[in-house]
Amino acid sequence: MGEKVAADRFDLTDRRRYRDKLHQCLQGLDRLLAQRRFDRPRNLMGLEIELNLADADGMPRMMNAQVLERIASRDFQTELGQFNLEVNILPHQLAGRVFDQLAEELQTGLAYADRKAREVAARIVMIGILPTLTSDDLVSANLSAADRYTLLNDQIMAARGEEVMLDIAGVERLTYVSGSIAPEAACTSVQLHLQVTPGRFADVWNAAQAAAAVQVAVGANSPFLFGRELWRESRAPLFLQSTDTRPPEFSAQGVRPRTWFGERWIESAYDLFLENVRYFPALLPICDEEDPLRIIDDGGIPSLAELVLHNGTVYRWNRPVYGIADGVPHLRVENRVLPAGPTVTDVLANTALYYGLVRAFADEQRPLWTRMPFAAAKENFDAACRHGIDARLHWPRAGWAGGLTTVPVDRLVREELLPLAAAGLDAWGVEPADRDRYLGVIDERCRRRTNGAAWQAAAYHRAREGGLDREKALAAAVRRYCELIRTGEPVHSWPPGP
């Protein structure tokens, strides 16, 4: 979906033609897998971070075009809302001092972008959902000026056939009706990529699914939307509901939502692409001229353009990605679970935990997904989104006795998962100093039971107790959050605020 997409309209034959091309692409993917045409293992990882723009008072600034013009770097791109940006980091070898290298690159790039943003009275903020956003901010007029966003909005709303209804019950309850997908723009995430071979793909994806709840629980940073305190990671229900193409009747029938955790462990990357084609109608039925099967017959590598575009409109929390680099196809797992922020150190601590756990889980002789029903992984994800660092997760008992137990996530992480993550990072070849520094941040978060969401909620309630009304308390918490981001210190060490 990052590619330029443009179309004036779709006629009655477009979806049928597109469906035919999707099935050709699936056949092409199957052939490439059977012929073992994919790239060799290279232990490559990638990182993308979605960002917010806010003013000195912590209020959103609708001016990403002006900021991007000043930044003038291909590393920074538009995102859905005019108050959003995205920064992309080039792939790195997952070894050595990779996390410290990433920290230096991110700190340098974000500091430069922030200086440029200040030229137009804006600031860069890494946060899952900017608490000061209002319903007036999240309207179609504030979508970024790009064809793909307008077209995607039009197609989702046409498929749904009625307004989007947000209904999120957490600490408080929010109900809101939107005439567009603009509320999705409130969600800003960290996306982690890992290139894997086809033979390794299923183990890595299953491992990422099993780890998702742990990631959210320790990394939650999105407790507010439209001034209401909801889930600790409110991005999950917000993204699901704001991209939902189903009217309520389809939801009641069990039709799958486009923002999807999934429903089973897999055996191949092909399983996920097949599910996408089988379960989800095309939103953007734009056909390419390429004949993928003929290209394969001629010894070439097809772009599988329709399959790639369709895959970009199914919002899995762990998404399969097909790509081509230097004429060679490869597969990636794109992890979309984490919110942005709070600091670069926090982001990289979350990153280290993810790559460590995925490697450790995938390497186990008796994999986690053979000992835990998929439904338990899904329940864990929901519990982590709701409760954050206070979540209790279903987890396999130690040893070979079998069965699940329920354990507080902070205890699970400190007693069982951090040693596994450390072993996983060792297996990647990450330097011990890098490993210990960033996993130590996770350990401290769990020891103090504090993450971004917990700090935001505490800061907000402290401001309310100090006599501020709801709106002013949220703004004060955001201002203090922005001040503390700039210290670079991880969120568990922040003093209470504002």
VMD Tcl script that draws the C-alpha trace (Angstrom):
set ca {
  {0.00 0.00 0.00}
  {3.02 2.29 0.11}
  {3.10 2.30 -3.70}
  {1.24 4.93 -5.70}
  {-2.27 3.75 -6.50}
  {-4.61 5.64 -8.79}
  {-7.88 4.78 -10.50}
  {-10.91 6.84 -11.43}
  {-13.45 4.07 -11.00}
  {-13.98 0.32 -11.30}
  {-16.55 -1.21 -13.63}
  {-18.50 -4.44 -13.18}
  {-15.85 -6.63 -14.82}
  {-12.88 -5.35 -12.85}
  {-13.38 -7.48 -9.76}
  {-13.82 -10.67 -11.76}
  {-10.68 -9.94 -13.80}
  {-8.80 -9.11 -10.63}
  {-9.94 -12.32 -8.97}
  {-8.68 -14.29 -11.96}
  {-5.32 -12.53 -11.72}
  {-5.15 -13.23 -7.98}
  {-5.54 -16.94 -8.66}
  {-2.83 -16.75 -11.32}
  {-0.58 -15.05 -8.79}
  {-1.31 -17.79 -6.25}
  {-0.33 -20.41 -8.80}
  {2.81 -18.40 -9.51}
  {3.70 -18.24 -5.82}
  {3.13 -21.97 -5.50}
  {5.47 -22.62 -8.42}
  {8.18 -20.34 -7.04}
  {7.98 -22.15 -3.71}
  {8.12 -25.57 -5.37}
  {11.08 -24.50 -7.52}
  {12.93 -23.06 -4.51}
  {13.55 -19.77 -6.26}
  {13.70 -17.70 -3.09}
  {16.61 -15.84 -1.53}
  {19.01 -17.65 0.80}
  {19.05 -16.84 4.55}
  {20.58 -13.43 5.25}
  {19.25 -12.59 8.75}
  {17.93 -9.25 7.54}
  {15.62 -7.12 9.67}
  {13.87 -3.84 8.91}
  {12.08 -1.15 10.92}
  {9.36 1.42 10.19}
  {7.88 3.88 12.69}
  {4.72 5.93 12.21}
  {4.83 9.34 13.85}
  {2.53 12.14 14.95}
  {2.85 15.89 14.49}
  {1.81 18.10 17.40}
  {2.26 21.74 18.37}
  {3.87 23.10 21.52}
  {0.60 22.64 23.41}
  {0.39 18.96 22.47}
  {-2.40 19.46 19.92}
  {-2.27 17.74 16.49}
  {-0.82 19.67 13.53}
  {-2.30 18.89 10.08}
  {0.75 19.67 8.02}
  {2.73 16.59 7.02}
  {3.17 17.90 3.45}
  {4.93 21.04 4.70}
  {7.09 19.07 7.13}
  {8.06 16.48 4.53}
  {9.00 19.24 2.10}
  {11.44 20.58 4.67}
  {12.81 17.18 5.66}
  {13.40 16.32 1.99}
  {14.47 12.73 2.66}
  {13.19 9.49 1.15}
  {13.42 7.96 4.60}
  {10.32 9.95 5.61}
  {6.96 9.46 3.90}
  {3.31 10.39 4.28}
  {0.87 8.31 6.25}
  {-2.93 8.27 6.30}
  {-3.59 11.46 8.29}
  {-2.15 14.92 7.68}
  {-0.76 14.77 11.23}
  {1.15 11.53 10.42}
  {4.59 10.72 9.03}
  {6.48 7.47 8.64}
  {10.22 6.91 8.92}
  {11.80 3.88 7.26}
  {15.16 2.45 8.27}
  {17.19 0.50 5.71}
  {17.51 -3.25 6.38}
  {20.21 -4.30 8.83}
  {21.97 -7.55 9.53}
  {20.54 -8.93 12.74}
  {23.91 -9.36 14.46}
  {26.60 -7.53 16.38}
  {25.67 -4.12 17.81}
  {22.62 -3.81 15.57}
  {20.38 -2.20 18.20}
  {22.90 0.46 19.14}
  {23.41 1.16 15.42}
  {19.67 1.51 14.94}
  {19.47 3.78 17.99}
  {22.07 6.11 16.55}
  {20.35 6.22 13.15}
  {16.92 6.81 14.64}
  {18.05 9.46 17.08}
  {19.88 11.33 14.34}
  {17.01 11.06 11.84}
  {14.27 11.95 14.29}
  {16.21 14.89 15.72}
  {16.72 16.26 12.20}
  {13.03 15.76 11.34}
  {11.99 17.45 14.57}
  {14.18 20.47 13.81}
  {12.58 20.77 10.40}
  {9.09 20.35 11.86}
  {9.75 23.16 14.33}
  {10.23 25.52 11.38}
  {6.46 25.28 10.91}
  {5.60 25.15 14.63}
  {5.25 21.35 14.78}
  {7.01 18.62 16.72}
  {7.59 14.92 16.12}
  {5.84 12.72 18.69}
  {6.20 8.93 18.98}
  {3.02 7.68 20.63}
  {0.47 4.99 19.79}
  {-2.53 7.35 19.77}
  {-2.14 11.08 20.37}
  {-4.47 11.67 23.37}
  {-5.39 15.22 22.28}
  {-6.96 14.12 18.98}
  {-10.64 14.99 18.75}
  {-13.42 13.81 16.48}
  {-13.04 17.08 14.55}
  {-9.47 16.08 13.68}
  {-10.33 12.62 12.33}
  {-12.41 13.52 9.28}
  {-11.88 12.79 5.60}
  {-10.74 16.38 4.94}
  {-7.68 15.64 7.09}
  {-6.56 12.57 5.13}
  {-3.21 13.02 3.40}
  {-3.38 14.30 -0.17}
  {-2.52 11.03 -1.96}
  {-4.62 9.05 -4.42}
  {-4.18 5.77 -2.55}
  {-5.71 7.11 0.66}
  {-8.72 8.65 -1.05}
  {-9.31 5.51 -3.09}
  {-8.90 3.20 -0.11}
  {-11.34 5.30 1.92}
  {-13.89 5.29 -0.89}
  {-13.66 1.53 -1.41}
  {-13.88 0.60 2.27}
  {-16.89 2.84 2.76}
  {-18.54 1.52 -0.41}
  {-17.98 -2.08 0.66}
  {-19.42 -1.34 4.10}
  {-22.35 0.57 2.70}
  {-22.86 2.69 5.81}
  {-20.99 4.81 8.35}
  {-18.27 3.37 10.55}
  {-19.42 2.80 14.12}
  {-16.79 2.89 16.84}
  {-17.83 1.25 20.09}
  {-14.95 0.59 22.50}
  {-15.59 -0.24 26.14}
  {-12.57 -0.07 28.43}
  {-11.96 1.96 31.57}
  {-14.51 4.28 29.98}
  {-16.69 3.74 26.92}
  {-16.48 5.51 23.58}
  {-19.12 5.45 20.88}
  {-18.65 7.45 17.72}
  {-19.97 7.43 14.16}
  {-17.64 8.32 11.28}
  {-18.37 8.89 7.62}
  {-14.83 7.83 6.63}
  {-11.90 5.64 7.67}
  {-10.13 8.72 9.07}
  {-10.18 7.38 12.68}
  {-7.66 4.77 11.52}
  {-5.13 7.59 11.18}
  {-5.04 7.87 14.98}
  {-3.14 4.55 15.10}
  {0.63 4.92 14.81}
  {2.73 1.79 15.02}
  {6.19 0.27 14.84}
  {6.52 -2.32 12.09}
  {9.27 -4.91 12.32}
  {10.33 -6.93 9.28}
  {12.24 -10.19 9.22}
  {13.33 -11.84 5.97}
  {12.97 -15.62 6.17}
  {13.27 -18.58 3.84}
  {10.09 -20.43 2.79}
  {11.07 -23.47 4.85}
  {11.43 -21.31 7.95}
  {8.45 -19.04 7.32}
  {5.72 -21.01 9.12}
  {7.78 -21.42 12.30}
  {8.65 -17.72 12.36}
  {5.05 -16.59 11.72}
  {3.67 -18.96 14.35}
  {6.31 -17.74 16.78}
  {5.38 -14.12 16.06}
  {1.72 -14.88 16.70}
  {2.54 -16.54 20.01}
  {4.71 -13.58 21.01}
  {2.18 -10.90 20.00}
  {0.39 -10.74 23.35}
  {3.67 -10.37 25.24}
  {4.77 -7.59 22.89}
  {1.55 -5.64 23.43}
  {1.43 -6.19 27.17}
  {4.90 -4.79 27.84}
  {4.85 -2.20 25.03}
  {1.30 -0.77 25.26}
  {1.21 3.00 24.66}
  {-2.31 3.89 23.47}
  {-4.73 4.28 26.39}
  {-6.75 7.29 25.15}
  {-8.95 8.15 22.19}
  {-11.12 11.27 21.86}
  {-10.44 12.07 25.51}
  {-11.70 8.72 26.79}
  {-9.56 6.20 28.66}
  {-10.18 2.89 26.91}
  {-7.89 -0.13 26.49}
  {-4.22 0.05 27.35}
  {-3.58 -0.59 23.64}
  {-6.65 0.99 22.07}
  {-5.09 0.79 18.60}
  {-6.33 -2.80 18.33}
  {-10.09 -2.20 18.55}
  {-9.81 1.16 16.81}
  {-7.98 -0.27 13.80}
  {-10.36 -3.21 13.58}
  {-13.48 -1.07 13.67}
  {-12.27 1.79 11.47}
  {-11.23 -0.56 8.63}
  {-14.20 -2.91 8.96}
  {-15.92 -3.47 5.62}
  {-18.65 -5.57 7.26}
  {-22.06 -4.19 8.13}
  {-23.29 -5.56 11.48}
  {-25.23 -8.36 9.80}
  {-22.08 -9.75 8.16}
  {-20.24 -9.55 11.46}
  {-23.04 -11.51 13.13}
  {-22.72 -14.19 10.45}
  {-19.05 -14.68 11.28}
  {-17.58 -12.95 8.22}
  {-13.93 -12.24 8.96}
  {-12.80 -8.64 9.56}
  {-9.98 -7.22 7.44}
  {-8.00 -6.41 10.60}
  {-7.37 -9.96 11.65}
  {-5.35 -11.91 14.16}
  {-6.02 -15.14 12.27}
  {-7.63 -18.39 13.33}
  {-5.00 -21.16 13.10}
  {-1.34 -22.00 13.17}
  {0.07 -22.38 9.65}
  {2.34 -24.80 7.78}
  {3.45 -22.55 4.91}
  {3.51 -18.91 3.80}
  {1.19 -20.04 1.01}
  {-1.52 -20.71 3.63}
  {-1.77 -17.00 4.46}
  {-1.89 -15.74 0.88}
  {-4.51 -18.39 0.09}
  {-6.64 -17.26 3.04}
  {-6.40 -13.66 1.86}
  {-7.69 -14.57 -1.59}
  {-10.31 -17.00 -0.32}
  {-11.82 -14.84 2.43}
  {-11.43 -11.18 1.43}
  {-12.99 -9.44 -1.59}
  {-10.78 -7.02 -3.48}
  {-10.82 -3.42 -2.30}
  {-8.59 -2.10 -5.08}
  {-9.11 -4.34 -8.15}
  {-6.32 -2.80 -10.22}
  {-4.87 -5.28 -12.73}
  {-1.28 -5.28 -13.91}
  {-0.30 -6.26 -17.47}
  {2.09 -8.91 -16.21}
  {1.39 -12.59 -16.97}
  {2.99 -14.20 -13.89}
  {2.83 -17.80 -15.12}
  {4.39 -16.99 -18.48}
  {7.19 -15.09 -16.76}
  {7.95 -18.11 -14.58}
  {7.84 -20.40 -17.63}
  {10.42 -18.11 -19.27}
  {12.69 -18.37 -16.22}
  {11.86 -14.94 -14.82}
  {10.54 -13.67 -11.50}
  {7.03 -12.12 -11.51}
  {6.10 -9.18 -9.32}
  {2.76 -10.85 -8.40}
  {1.40 -7.31 -8.37}
  {-2.24 -8.18 -7.69}
  {-1.37 -10.52 -4.83}
  {0.92 -7.92 -3.26}
  {-1.70 -5.16 -3.55}
  {-4.45 -7.37 -2.13}
  {-2.20 -8.47 0.73}
  {-1.74 -4.78 1.61}
  {-5.49 -4.42 2.21}
  {-5.73 -7.32 4.70}
  {-4.49 -5.97 8.01}
  {-3.00 -8.96 9.80}
  {-1.10 -8.18 12.98}
  {1.62 -10.43 11.55}
  {1.50 -10.07 7.78}
  {3.26 -12.16 5.11}
  {5.17 -10.09 2.55}
  {6.42 -11.12 -0.89}
  {9.10 -8.92 -2.41}
  {11.91 -8.85 -4.96}
  {15.41 -7.51 -4.35}
  {18.17 -7.59 -6.97}
  {15.99 -9.82 -9.14}
  {15.53 -12.48 -6.43}
  {12.21 -13.07 -4.61}
  {12.07 -13.19 -0.84}
  {9.52 -13.57 1.96}
  {9.22 -11.46 5.09}
  {7.16 -11.54 8.25}
  {5.92 -8.02 8.99}
  {5.10 -7.58 12.66}
  {2.53 -4.77 13.14}
  {1.65 -5.28 16.79}
  {3.58 -2.52 18.54}
  {2.59 1.11 19.08}
  {5.09 3.85 18.40}
  {7.21 5.19 21.26}
  {7.72 6.40 23.82}
  {11.49 6.81 23.23}
  {13.99 5.36 20.79}
  {15.35 3.24 23.64}
  {11.86 1.88 24.36}
  {11.26 1.11 20.69}
  {14.52 -0.80 20.44}
  {13.88 -2.66 23.69}
  {10.57 -3.83 22.19}
  {12.45 -4.71 19.01}
  {15.06 -6.76 20.85}
  {12.39 -8.66 22.78}
  {10.53 -9.48 19.55}
  {13.50 -10.76 17.57}
  {14.82 -12.68 20.56}
  {11.51 -14.39 21.31}
  {10.77 -15.20 17.67}
  {14.15 -16.88 17.23}
  {13.87 -18.79 20.50}
  {10.29 -19.93 19.89}
  {11.06 -20.97 16.30}
  {14.12 -22.97 17.40}
  {12.40 -24.94 20.16}
  {12.31 -28.70 19.70}
  {8.75 -28.78 20.97}
  {7.36 -25.49 19.61}
  {5.04 -23.36 21.67}
  {2.25 -23.67 19.09}
  {2.19 -27.44 19.54}
  {1.46 -26.90 23.24}
  {-0.98 -23.98 23.07}
  {-4.27 -23.81 21.13}
  {-4.46 -20.94 18.66}
  {-7.58 -19.72 20.46}
  {-5.46 -19.19 23.58}
  {-3.01 -17.03 21.60}
  {-5.93 -14.94 20.35}
  {-7.37 -14.59 23.88}
  {-3.92 -13.58 25.12}
  {-3.69 -10.87 22.46}
  {-7.06 -9.43 23.43}
  {-6.20 -9.53 27.14}
  {-2.87 -7.80 26.52}
  {-4.53 -5.05 24.48}
  {-7.12 -4.48 27.20}
  {-4.90 -4.62 30.28}
  {-1.32 -4.00 29.14}
  {1.30 -4.69 31.79}
  {-1.46 -5.88 34.15}
  {-2.61 -8.64 31.77}
  {-2.75 -12.30 32.73}
  {-1.93 -14.72 29.90}
  {-2.65 -18.39 29.22}
  {0.68 -20.15 28.88}
  {1.92 -23.75 28.65}
  {3.10 -25.21 31.92}
  {6.81 -25.83 32.24}
  {8.02 -29.35 31.55}
  {6.26 -32.08 29.65}
  {3.13 -32.40 31.77}
  {1.10 -30.35 29.31}
  {-1.85 -28.05 29.74}
  {-2.09 -24.32 30.22}
  {-1.85 -22.13 33.26}
  {-2.72 -18.45 33.72}
  {0.13 -16.19 34.78}
  {0.67 -12.41 35.18}
  {2.58 -11.20 32.15}
  {5.22 -9.36 34.19}
  {6.12 -12.56 36.02}
  {6.02 -14.63 32.83}
  {8.39 -12.24 31.09}
  {10.89 -11.94 33.94}
  {10.98 -15.60 34.95}
  {10.63 -17.40 31.63}
  {10.66 -15.23 28.51}
  {13.60 -12.88 29.06}
  {16.05 -15.80 29.31}
  {14.53 -17.22 26.12}
  {14.81 -13.85 24.36}
  {18.44 -13.57 25.44}
  {19.16 -17.02 24.00}
  {17.38 -16.01 20.79}
  {19.50 -12.88 20.42}
  {22.61 -14.97 21.07}
  {21.53 -17.28 18.26}
  {21.26 -14.28 15.93}
  {24.79 -13.23 16.90}
  {23.80 -10.04 18.73}
  {26.55 -8.70 20.99}
  {25.96 -9.38 24.72}
  {26.19 -5.66 25.56}
  {23.37 -4.87 23.11}
  {21.35 -7.82 24.32}
  {21.65 -6.95 27.98}
  {21.05 -3.23 27.58}
  {17.76 -3.51 25.72}
  {16.36 -6.60 27.39}
  {17.23 -4.88 30.67}
  {14.75 -2.14 29.77}
  {12.01 -4.77 29.41}
  {13.02 -6.30 32.75}
  {12.74 -2.93 34.49}
  {9.37 -2.21 32.90}
  {8.04 -5.48 34.26}
  {9.67 -5.01 37.66}
  {8.07 -1.57 38.04}
  {4.89 -2.58 36.14}
  {5.19 0.59 34.07}
  {5.01 1.08 30.31}
  {3.91 3.97 28.11}
  {0.21 3.34 28.62}
  {0.57 3.09 32.40}
  {2.58 6.32 32.51}
  {0.07 8.20 30.34}
  {-2.89 7.08 32.44}
  {-1.13 7.96 35.70}
  {-0.10 11.39 34.36}
  {-3.64 12.11 33.23}
  {-5.20 11.15 36.58}
  {-2.58 13.14 38.45}
  {-3.50 16.20 36.39}
  {-7.21 15.65 37.05}
  {-6.54 15.36 40.76}
  {-4.67 18.66 40.47}
  {-7.87 20.37 39.35}
  {-7.59 20.31 35.54}
  {-10.57 19.36 33.42}
  {-10.40 16.42 31.01}
  {-9.16 18.34 27.98}
  {-6.52 20.33 29.85}
  {-5.33 17.26 31.75}
  {-4.76 15.35 28.50}
  {-2.90 18.28 26.98}
  {-0.72 18.64 30.10}
  {0.09 14.92 30.01}
  {1.07 15.13 26.34}
  {3.30 18.17 26.93}
  {5.09 16.38 29.76}
  {5.36 13.22 27.64}
  {7.02 15.26 24.86}
  {9.47 16.81 27.32}
  {10.46 13.40 28.68}
  {10.83 11.86 25.22}
  {13.58 14.37 24.54}
  {15.61 13.17 27.51}
  {15.98 9.81 25.75}
  {15.45 7.97 29.03}
  {13.16 4.89 28.84}
  {9.61 5.30 30.08}
  {9.98 3.12 33.17}
  {12.40 5.71 34.61}
  {10.16 8.74 33.98}
  {8.95 10.71 36.99}
  {5.19 10.97 37.37}
  {3.67 13.90 35.58}
  {2.60 16.39 34.62}
}
mol new
graphics top color blue
foreach p $ca { graphics top sphere $p radius 0.5 }
foreach p [lrange $ca 0 end-1] q [lrange $ca 1 end] { graphics top cylinder $p $q radius 0.2 }
display resetview
